Structures are given as structure tokens and as C-alpha cells.
Amino acid sequence: MFLYKKSAIVNATQMLQISSLYQWQEKPIDAILEGLDVFVSAPTSSGKSALFQLPAVAEEGLTLTIVLSPLRALQEDQVNSLRKKGIAAELLNSDLSSQARRQVLEKLPHSMLLYLAPEQLLCSDLQNELSQCTVARVVLDEAHILPQVEANFRKAYQKIGDFIQSLPSRPQVLALTATATVKDRKRIVKALGMENSKTFAFPLRRDNLALHIKRIEEKSTSRKKSGARLNLSQSVERALKDWNGKGRVIIYCPTVKGVKHLYHWLKGRNWPVTKYTGKMSHKKRLESQERFLSGKRVIVIATNAFGLGIDISNVRLIIHAGLPLSMDGYVQEIGRAGRDGKKSLCLLLYSKQDFGKNQHILRHSLNSKSAQQAFDRLNALHRLVNAESCIWSGIEKYFGQKNFTPCNNCSHCKSKSLKSQT
């Protein structure tokens, strides 16, 4: 356990430019400062990074906090922000030249935080260098990914527990997420050896987000696929016309093909759009992200590859142009709207055929074990869109939360209210 002087904590908050902690952060931080393993489930944009950055900066002596996160955009954003504040943070990824990588490794004994993807833990040069460091804690950010990649891509996630056990002295372990079911939490705790951890689960509901779900009726046409695409594109454009032009817009499509089609449709109609998919080169992804963040293109059309770690507060409209592949993904993505607390709209447009299309995608991209877990997550979303009860209540029930009071602001609640008046 590492000791923290009150003066060190005050200095750390000043360095991190934290004027005051949110009320919900206080108990998790107290538990972390006591040296306990901690699992935190809190809404997107609520300030989870402060939970590990504050003790990392406040620690006496040279100790290292390892932050495992899934996407480079998230890592780069946080490391750049910390460096600007004079905090010794490093980033390790496969884009670095051999010389740049050596320089990062040489700095580790004098660094406070190291950001990397789980795949980097398997590299022998990093393992050798970490043997010379005092690793105070290992943080798994976006921890919900771990139970979703079992026997599938990114197998390095399944090695994180072995890595923790291999260190000379066991570090403190933190797992942070916005979306984890009760079953997923148990899997994460077991995989990371956190059986004695303290869990903090905070409400998912955000009253500033209006959740609307709309089924698009298929138009009869001899060219059914092109007719469906046209109908979806027109529905998206109608939603954009209702948008007041303030803030930014993220449009999510379940496939790369869908992104390309919608991008060309909207660009041809003079909307300020850019696109982002995992199939694009790293350079093109960065360029697209920069156009969106700088406001040169205020609408981004993307697959689920976009968004993790993007620190932008004024996304006012999120459109799902087609049914997402899972309840978990849907909730993660709507969480990127209205991070500044101002009212924002999340609109899900789907057709009757989307469910079957998503089943086909999952069946042909996953092995049998992973596919069954993915089908369960997709089925939960299917039930949500077809239900007549409050959308927020349905989400809370899925994630094991008990606040089932209607929000009176989602499309389901408003539809029910209209029906009761007629």
C-alpha cells in the first residue's frame, strides 16, 4: 500500500487542474487511496480517469500506474492532456519507431503513468523494463470489453490477469466502465483476480439525453436493397434538418458499407460530413477525427470504431442509422452525447430486417461460443426497441439497476402518454 500525504493530494489536484471532485467520485477515490482494488461502473464522461490519475500523481516516490485502454485515440488524448499539465505520462504502441520505443521504455522508471493496449503487455522489451519499475496499480479502462472478446479478437485481454500475477509484487487493480451487466462484472473480477475488490455502480440514466427510437417502414420497390438504403438516408437527412446546427453530430452505422453509402449521400447534398471506420488507414482516421474535433466537419459518419476516449462535450445529436449489434454498444454510443450536461437527442432508426442482418453479421464473424454471447446482447436490444415501456428503464433493467421509473422524455414514454390521452 502506498501512503498519501494530504499536501500531496492537494498538489495533485492542482496539477491535474481539478477544481473540485464530483460527489460520486469521493467514495471510490477514498477506497483507492486506502489501497483497495476497485471496480467502478459510472456513466460515460462522468470523470472516471481522475480516479487513477489523482493517486498516480499524488504518490510519494517513483511508482508507475499502467493504464490499459482499447483505442489509440483515447490513449493519445489523455497522454497529451497530462503532458501539457507537466505530468510524466508515456504512451506505448506499435506506431512508434524502434528508437522512439526505446526512449519511452528508458523513461518508465521516472514516469507516473503508462498508457498502452493489452497487446503491448506481451512484448518482452516492456516486460524487461517493468522489472526495474515499481508498478503501483494496473487500470483496465473500458473494462466491459474484456468479457466481450473471449475466444475472439484481441485475445491479449485474456492475458491481463496473468500479467498482473507475474509482477514482483501485486499491484492495486482498478476496472472502470460505463456499461457492464452483473454477469460481465463477475467475469471481469474473476479474470483480473479482484475477488476482494470494492464495487461502485452508479446510475446510468442521464436526464439530459432524450432517447428516441423510430422504426422505418420498408417501401415496396423492385430493387429492395437500394430502396431500403434510400429510405434510411432520407430518414437521416430529415433528422439532420430538425437539428438546429449547434454542436456536433455522430451518425453510427453497423457496417463499413453503410458508412460509405451514407457519407456519399450526405456529402453530395452539401452536409459538412467526414467518415471514420476501422478499415481506414491510421493516418486517414486521425485526419477524419481532427476534422470533426476542430469543427471543420461537424458531422461524422462512423462504425463503432469511433468514439472511445473522444473528449468532446457538445455532441448534440447521435443518430443510429440501423440497429446496432448489441445493447452494450448502443448504450456506450449514446453516452457520447451531451457530456456538458446540456440537452441532446439520441435517435435510433431501424427497419424490421435489421435484426436478421445483424444475426448474419455475428454468425459469420464469431466462433460459436462468442456468437452466443453476442446474440444475447443483440436480443436484449431487439427487445428494447420492440417494447412499449420507457427506454431508460429497459436499459437500467438490462444492466441490473433498479430505478424503473419512467423518464417521461423518451419516444416510448411520449407515445404511451399520447395514447392515454386519446
C-alpha positions in Angstrom: 0.0 0.0 0.0 1.2 3.5 -0.8 0.8 6.3 1.6 -0.6 9.7 0.6 0.1 13.0 2.4 -2.8 15.5 2.4 -0.4 18.0 0.9 0.5 15.6 -2.0 -3.2 15.1 -2.8 -3.8 18.9 -2.8 -0.8 19.3 -5.1 -2.0 16.5 -7.4 -5.5 18.1 -7.8 -3.8 21.4 -8.7 -1.5 19.8 -11.3 -4.5 17.9 -12.8 -6.5 21.2 -12.8 -9.3 19.6 -10.8 -11.2 22.4 -9.1 -13.4 20.0 -7.1 -14.4 16.4 -7.2 -17.9 15.3 -8.2 -19.8 13.9 -5.3 -19.9 10.4 -6.8 -16.1 10.3 -7.1 -15.3 10.8 -3.4 -16.0 7.3 -2.1 -14.2 5.4 -5.0 -11.2 7.7 -4.5 -11.2 7.1 -0.8 -11.2 3.4 -1.4 -8.4 3.7 -4.0 -6.3 5.8 -1.6 -6.7 3.1 1.0 -5.1 0.7 -1.4 -8.2 -1.4 -2.2 -8.9 -3.0 -5.6 -11.9 -1.1 -7.0 -14.5 -1.7 -9.7 -16.4 1.4 -10.9 -19.4 1.5 -13.3 -20.3 5.1 -14.0 -21.8 6.9 -17.0 -19.7 7.9 -19.9 -18.0 11.3 -19.5 -18.5 11.3 -15.7 -14.8 11.7 -14.8 -13.5 8.1 -14.3 -10.0 9.0 -15.4 -9.5 11.1 -12.3 -9.9 8.0 -10.1 -6.5 6.7 -11.2 -4.7 9.9 -12.3 -5.1 11.6 -8.9 -3.4 8.8 -6.8 -0.8 8.3 -9.6 0.3 12.0 -9.3 0.0 12.1 -5.5 2.2 9.1 -4.7 5.4 9.6 -2.8 8.4 8.1 -4.6 8.7 6.8 -8.1 5.8 4.4 -8.8 4.1 3.6 -12.1 0.4 3.4 -13.0 -0.3 1.2 -16.1 -3.4 2.2 -17.9 -4.8 -0.4 -20.4 -7.2 1.2 -22.8 -8.6 -0.2 -26.1 -8.1 2.6 -28.6 -5.2 4.8 -29.5 -7.3 7.9 -29.8 -8.2 7.5 -26.1 -4.6 7.0 -25.1 -3.2 9.9 -27.2 -5.8 12.3 -26.0 -5.2 11.6 -22.3 -1.4 11.5 -22.6 -1.2 14.8 -24.4 -3.5 16.4 -21.8 -1.4 15.1 -19.0 1.9 16.2 -20.6 0.5 19.7 -21.0 0.0 19.8 -17.3 3.6 18.8 -16.6 2.8 15.2 -15.6 5.2 12.4 -16.7 2.9 10.3 -18.9 4.0 7.9 -21.6 2.3 6.1 -24.5 3.5 2.9 -26.0 2.0 1.5 -29.2 3.0 -0.3 -32.4 3.2 3.0 -34.4 6.4 4.1 -32.6 9.7 3.7 -34.4 12.2 1.4 -32.7 14.2 4.4 -31.5 11.0 6.2 -30.1 10.0 3.0 -28.4 13.4 2.6 -26.7 13.1 6.2 -25.5 9.7 5.5 -23.9 11.0 2.4 -22.2 14.0 4.2 -20.8 11.7 6.8 -19.2 9.5 4.3 -17.4 11.4 4.3 -14.1 10.8 8.1 -13.9 7.2 8.1 -15.2 3.9 8.3 -13.3 1.6 6.8 -15.9 2.0 4.5 -18.9 -0.8 4.1 -21.4 -1.0 1.1 -23.7 -3.2 -1.5 -25.3 -3.2 -5.0 -23.7 -1.3 -6.4 -26.7 1.8 -4.5 -25.6 2.0 -6.5 -22.3 3.1 -9.5 -24.4 6.3 -7.7 -25.6 9.5 -8.9 -24.0 11.2 -5.5 -24.0 8.4 -4.0 -22.0 8.4 -6.9 -19.6 12.1 -6.5 -19.0 11.8 -2.8 -18.4 8.9 -3.2 -16.0 11.0 -5.5 -13.8 13.0 -2.3 -13.0 9.9 -0.3 -12.0 7.6 -0.3 -9.0 4.1 -0.8 -10.5 1.6 0.7 -8.1 -1.5 -0.2 -10.0 -2.9 -1.6 -13.2 -6.0 0.1 -14.6 -8.3 -1.5 -17.1 -10.3 1.3 -18.7 -13.4 0.4 -20.8 -13.4 -2.9 -18.8 -16.6 -4.1 -20.5 -14.6 -5.1 -23.5 -12.8 -7.9 -21.6 -15.9 -10.3 -21.4 -16.9 -9.5 -24.9 -13.7 -10.7 -26.5 -13.5 -14.1 -25.1 -12.2 -16.6 -27.7 -12.4 -13.8 -30.3 -10.2 -10.9 -31.5 -7.9 -9.1 -29.1 -7.0 -12.2 -27.2 -4.5 -10.3 -25.2 -7.3 -9.2 -22.9 -7.4 -12.7 -21.6 -3.8 -12.4 -20.5 -4.1 -9.3 -18.3 -4.7 -11.4 -15.2 -1.6 -13.5 -15.9 0.4 -10.2 -16.4 -0.8 -8.9 -13.0 0.2 -12.1 -11.3 3.7 -12.1 -12.9 4.7 -8.7 -11.4 7.2 -9.0 -8.4 4.6 -7.5 -6.1 0.9 -7.5 -6.7 -0.3 -4.0 -7.8 -3.6 -2.4 -7.0 -6.2 -3.2 -9.7 -8.9 -0.9 -10.9 -11.6 -1.7 -13.5 -13.6 1.1 -15.0 -16.5 1.1 -17.4 -19.8 2.8 -18.2 -21.6 -0.4 -19.3 -21.2 -3.8 -17.6 -24.0 -6.2 -16.8 -24.0 -8.0 -13.4 -22.7 -11.1 -15.2 -20.0 -9.2 -17.0 -18.8 -7.6 -13.8 -18.3 -11.1 -12.3 -16.3 -12.2 -15.3 -14.1 -9.1 -15.1 -13.5 -9.5 -11.4 -12.5 -13.2 -11.8 -10.3 -12.5 -14.9 -8.3 -9.8 -13.1 -8.1 -11.5 -9.7 -10.2 -8.8 -8.0 -12.3 -11.1 -5.7 -11.7 -8.8 -2.7 -12.4 -5.6 -4.6 -14.9 -2.9 -3.7 -17.6 -2.2 -6.3 -19.2 1.1 -7.0 -22.1 1.1 -9.5 -23.7 4.4 -10.3 -26.9 5.2 -12.2 -26.7 5.1 -16.0 -29.6 7.4 -16.6 -28.8 10.9 -17.8 -31.8 13.2 -17.8 -30.3 15.5 -20.4 -30.4 12.7 -23.1 -33.7 12.3 -24.9 -33.8 8.7 -26.4 -36.0 8.3 -29.5 -36.4 5.0 -31.4 -38.2 5.0 -34.7 -38.9 2.1 -37.0 -38.6 2.8 -40.7 -41.2 1.2 -42.8 -39.8 -0.5 -45.9 -41.0 1.0 -49.2 -42.1 -1.6 -51.8 -39.8 -1.4 -54.7 -38.4 -3.8 -57.3 -34.9 -3.0 -56.1 -35.5 -3.7 -52.5 -31.9 -3.1 -51.2 -31.5 0.2 -53.0 -35.0 1.3 -51.8 -34.1 0.4 -48.2 -30.9 2.4 -48.4 -32.7 5.4 -49.9 -35.4 5.3 -47.2 -32.8 5.2 -44.4 -30.7 8.0 -46.0 -33.8 10.2 -46.3 -34.8 9.5 -42.7 -31.3 10.5 -41.5 -31.5 13.7 -43.6 -34.9 14.6 -42.1 -33.3 14.2 -38.6 -30.5 16.5 -39.6 -32.9 19.1 -40.9 -34.6 19.2 -37.5 -31.2 19.6 -35.8 -30.5 23.3 -35.0 -26.9 23.3 -36.4 -25.4 23.8 -32.9 -22.9 21.4 -31.6 -21.8 18.2 -33.4 -23.4 15.1 -34.7 -22.3 11.5 -34.7 -24.1 9.1 -37.1 -23.4 5.4 -36.4 -23.8 2.7 -39.0 -23.5 -1.0 -38.2 -21.3 -1.7 -41.3 -18.5 -0.1 -43.2 -20.6 -0.3 -46.4 -23.4 1.6 -44.6 -20.9 4.3 -43.6 -19.7 4.7 -47.2 -23.1 4.9 -48.7 -24.5 7.4 -46.2 -21.3 9.5 -46.4 -21.5 9.9 -50.2 -25.3 10.6 -50.0 -24.9 13.4 -47.4 -21.8 14.8 -48.9 -23.5 15.0 -52.3 -26.3 17.0 -50.6 -23.7 19.5 -49.1 -23.8 18.4 -45.5 -20.5 19.0 -43.6 -19.6 15.4 -43.1 -16.5 13.2 -42.6 -16.3 9.5 -42.1 -14.5 7.1 -39.8 -14.1 3.3 -39.9 -11.7 0.7 -38.7 -10.9 -0.2 -42.3 -9.4 3.2 -43.0 -5.6 3.7 -42.6 -4.4 5.1 -39.2 -3.5 8.4 -40.9 -6.9 8.8 -42.5 -8.6 8.0 -39.3 -6.6 10.7 -37.5 -7.3 13.2 -40.2 -11.1 12.5 -40.1 -11.1 12.7 -36.3 -9.3 16.0 -36.4 -11.8 17.5 -38.9 -14.6 16.5 -36.5 -12.9 17.7 -33.3 -11.8 21.0 -34.9 -15.3 21.8 -36.2 -14.2 21.7 -39.9 -16.7 18.9 -40.3 -19.3 18.9 -37.6 -20.9 15.6 -38.7 -19.0 12.3 -38.5 -20.4 9.1 -40.0 -18.8 6.1 -38.4 -18.8 2.5 -37.3 -18.5 1.6 -33.7 -14.7 2.1 -34.1 -15.2 5.8 -33.4 -15.8 7.4 -30.1 -14.0 5.7 -27.3 -12.0 8.3 -25.4 -13.0 11.2 -27.6 -13.1 14.1 -25.2 -15.7 16.4 -26.7 -18.6 17.8 -24.7 -21.0 19.3 -27.3 -22.3 16.4 -29.3 -26.0 17.4 -29.6 -27.3 14.6 -31.8 -26.4 11.0 -32.2 -28.2 9.0 -34.9 -28.0 5.3 -35.2 -28.6 4.6 -38.9 -29.6 1.0 -38.5 -29.8 -1.3 -35.5 -26.5 -1.6 -33.5 -25.0 -5.0 -32.9 -25.7 -5.0 -29.2 -27.4 -3.3 -26.2 -24.0 -2.6 -24.7 -22.7 -0.9 -27.9 -25.9 1.2 -28.2 -25.6 2.5 -24.6 -21.8 3.2 -25.0 -22.5 5.2 -28.1 -25.5 7.3 -26.8 -23.3 8.1 -23.8 -21.1 10.3 -26.1 -23.9 12.9 -26.4 -24.4 15.9 -24.2 -21.3 15.4 -22.0 -21.6 19.0 -20.9 -25.0 18.2 -19.3 -27.0 20.2 -21.9 -30.0 18.6 -23.7 -29.2 16.3 -26.6 -31.0 13.9 -28.7 -30.2 10.2 -29.5 -32.2 8.8 -32.4 -32.2 5.2 -33.4 -33.6 4.4 -36.8 -34.1 0.8 -37.7 -36.1 -1.5 -40.0 -37.7 -4.8 -39.5 -34.9 -6.5 -41.5 -32.1 -5.1 -39.3 -32.3 -7.8 -36.7 -31.8 -10.6 -39.2 -28.9 -8.7 -40.9 -27.2 -8.3 -37.6 -27.6 -12.0 -36.8 -26.0 -12.8 -40.1 -23.0 -10.5 -39.3 -22.4 -12.1 -35.9 -22.8 -15.6 -37.2 -20.2 -15.2 -39.8 -17.7 -13.1 -37.8 -17.5 -15.1 -34.5 -17.0 -18.6 -33.3 -19.9 -20.5 -31.7 -19.2 -19.5 -28.1 -18.6 -15.8 -28.8 -21.6 -15.8 -31.2 -24.0 -17.0 -28.5 -22.9 -14.2 -26.1 -23.2 -11.7 -28.9 -26.7 -12.9 -29.8 -27.8 -12.4 -26.2 -26.6 -8.8 -26.3 -28.3 -8.3 -29.7 -31.6 -9.9 -28.4 -31.6 -7.5 -25.5 -31.5 -4.6 -27.9 -34.2 -6.2 -30.0 -36.5 -6.5 -27.0 -35.8 -2.8 -26.1 -36.8 -1.4 -29.5 -40.0 -3.5 -29.6 -41.1 -2.7 -26.1 -43.6 0.0 -25.3 -42.2 0.8 -21.8 -39.6 3.5 -21.0 -36.3 3.1 -22.9 -34.2 4.3 -20.0 -36.0 1.8 -17.7 -35.3 -1.0 -20.1 -31.6 -0.1 -20.3 -31.4 0.0 -16.5 -33.0 -3.4 -16.1 -30.5 -4.9 -18.6 -27.6 -3.6 -16.6 -29.0 -4.7 -13.2 -30.1 -1.3 -11.9 -33.3 -0.8 -10.0 -34.6 2.6 -11.0 -37.5 1.6 -13.2 -39.5 4.9 -13.0 -40.4 6.2 -16.5 -38.3 9.1 -17.8 -41.4 10.8 -19.5 -39.0 12.1 -22.1 -38.2 9.2 -24.4 -40.2 8.3 -27.5 -41.8 5.3 -25.8 -43.0 7.3 -22.8 -44.3 10.1 -25.1 -46.1 7.6 -27.3 -47.7 6.0 -24.3 -48.7 9.4 -23.0 -50.4 10.3 -26.3 -52.3 7.0 -26.4 -53.6 7.6 -22.9 -55.0 11.0 -24.0 -56.9 9.6 -26.9 
